């Protein structure tokens, strides 16, 4: 393993690494625009120029030392780019010396010559790498008095992306992403010098399923999202860590929220799951159902109509209705969209309170959705976890495959379901009208919710704390991003700026807080109606019990899950090694 | 410590005790003021027109189009969180415009930071100090009430240019 010295700090790293890699893996930042750990090296931004030297050698090959016994370093006459220089034994690297700083300032000045500096109208402002470096590594003034090069500002690159050629600094990250990660090679440089620009091949669009990742890796605001464009400034938003519920891959995400509304979803780095990427489907489809058309309070059916009621009324009604049936006439249906905590309590409720053995869940396997990168065929984020915590029929229990028949022959008269979507199971949906009792934990007013007798308003993935188990059996922690009446106090300073400091007479706080509860809380309160007392104060308590009762979860805690970015089922004691996650730039809000 | 003792010398004499000379002196002063020029303004009949440097109600400058590009810097810098901006996209050159721009005048503290930070010189402090509201809702001014033609704001814009 070669020993190198960066800014006087001795480092030992694996051979074959580049200088910039060795630096960031040891917690040091070397300024750069075009380099990205997952993409090939192009070395065209020149921002990572550093001074590199090797120990001077005597004619016999031994290292020449000075009077104090330190090796004499002979530096290369010109600065080298750290992203394309491989480390060698004894290499000395200076990133903060005067000539390096001068080179950085010069490169910044060059990059800013043709950059329009329209930060006030640019979506990237506030999380822009060029802006950040502009403050940190630039003189802050330009000697360029001539007219800037103008280029088209609003080019559509496909269904999701807008390209602003003026803002582009030609780092080629998007070109390389298209070639290497998304495998859609449609972008290229054309022309030379200050007329160089990135263009799509004629008649093509940048429309691959992972296209929107270029928005995140673009160091400037040249690529912006059509979906998000101008919705909010980033500094007005809060970003909380969560897990994408789009499929069983469980990509790590950050949920961007302002005014208690999800405005966008962006990937969070997890080297063991999704690296730096996520699919457009997850980004675009997983927030609208949280924002719109929500069930905001519990409801009871009264003469063909669902009437809003208080939680206590709903619990009392549910208890009264459930007691009319024999335990084996009630079917409990868990959900692959719900966190383990909710499913575990449902299973416990069915077994201990109702004593029914009929517990199962609907899976949603779509082979056409699958690809060889991130997307998997299981379109529910937590089916494996649900099965693991007990959403599986006991030996005499009814399975969902038989449910249709059992309903027809009136063996099952009541269904308690903690999801609101079984659209793909049409026959069951038709039979549901004949059910005597249907209790739904609902997020949205779906066709299933509308048929329910009792509706409990449930919190979505963006409003709860919990855990998902992904397709590779990795348990991952999700934290709430939105405020409900229930988690208001927990959220506290995690809310966006305006939400935090809004008063009751501010317009932006006028939206009503949703009176929803997490599944485990609804079921715990309902169990209380049956005179069964469970002492869960938070999702943490439920997870603690899961780790005690279910061996594969043993040894896990929320803190440990955060620390190691998820743990594999049954392997809590052998976590994946911790690595320093590469952050393209650090001056992001939150 | 300096404690005044109630000695014979400190006590008031007869003339001082009856106060009459002092009252006469006071009345004399009052009489003198009657003949001096008056400073009182008969507000609201007589309205005061402040200088360009006066920081009244913040307003949006209205030219042919609107200057504001909804960058949100005023909202960010506002120490009292009085400003709420929602941007949207337009076909025009500037790409961006405020679809909603609201200033809560109950929150505004007239510090002028919004004006100082504005990159487009779109929000300026006007001379308007007649701020009367009959409800909290009324105090939240939307774009319709905030936009003021540029001709009315010349004094302020000139003042700003002097110090830029």
Interface residues (C-beta under 8 A of the other chain):
Chain A: X119 X120 X121 X125 X153 X154 X229 X230 X231 X232 X233 X235 X236 X498 X501 X502 X505 X506 X507 X508
Chain B: X69 X70 X71 X72 X73 X75 X76 X81 X84 X87 X88 X89 X94 X95 X96 X102 X104 X106 X107 X119 X120 X136 X140
